Amino acid sequence: MDSQMDWHAARAALEWQLEMGVTEAISETPINRFEQVAPPPKAGVAPGVSAPAVPVQPVPEVDPVEEAEKAAASAQDLAGLKAAMQAYPHCELRKGARNLVFCDGVPGSRVMIIGEAPGREEDRVGKPFVGRAGQLLDRMLAAIDLGRDREGAGSVYITNVLPWRPPQNRDPKPVEMAMMMPFLLRHIALAKPELLVVMGNISCHALLGKRGITRLRGQWAKAAGLPVIPMFHPAYLLRNPAAKREAWADLLDLQARLRTTT
Ligand code: URA
């Protein structure tokens, strides 16, 4: 492999090979793995002489969820929370992501929208919902006089359960969700919305502990001390346009709720 290749280029090359159907990783020259290769001598130790035993320090065990709770609790504002997430080392997803996708829209908006995780476009740009699903989300919001670029009563604030793109857009693992939940709950507390919209199964599961968006959508529930309405994810609506009818009903319900609680 070209030794000048950076991490992202190497990953893109691997993804391309996967898309082409590559299932085996073999090199051009065979390697005899049965051949015993002597380890290089340690610096300052003559070959054949064993090095003096160095006492092994036990690595302190950390609970990544507890660490996340501490880091999230220490954040006093949204900028501090973003910095705490950037410094959090335990979630493997960060290694494969180009950007930490934190938020878009207006903090302090009455409505906070919570998606699942960044996709390819969001990872590239560093903002949530900027791909095709995001464009549909913007049109859905505009239909009820809301938007991430609006000021005042029509503004919204947007984030995701996970700030890093999972490889190949796979579903997040339970351990990854558990690590990032303290950050999400702190995010909600600092953004101070009046109500939450959770989009799709993953966000619904993260905040309400339940799956089955087809059954749960449109039913107001409570999470993080706030009213929550689960809705179909815009990416699902792109694949299943017939479900837009239900999504429209949920948007009207959201609009009615905002009007009655002003
Ligand atoms: N899907 C999501 O759930 N979030 C995004 O930011 C983009 C796509």
Residues whose N, C-alpha, C, O or C-beta is under 5 A from the ligand:
A	BS01	URA	G115 E116 A117 P118 G119 E122 K127 P128 F129 A133 N160
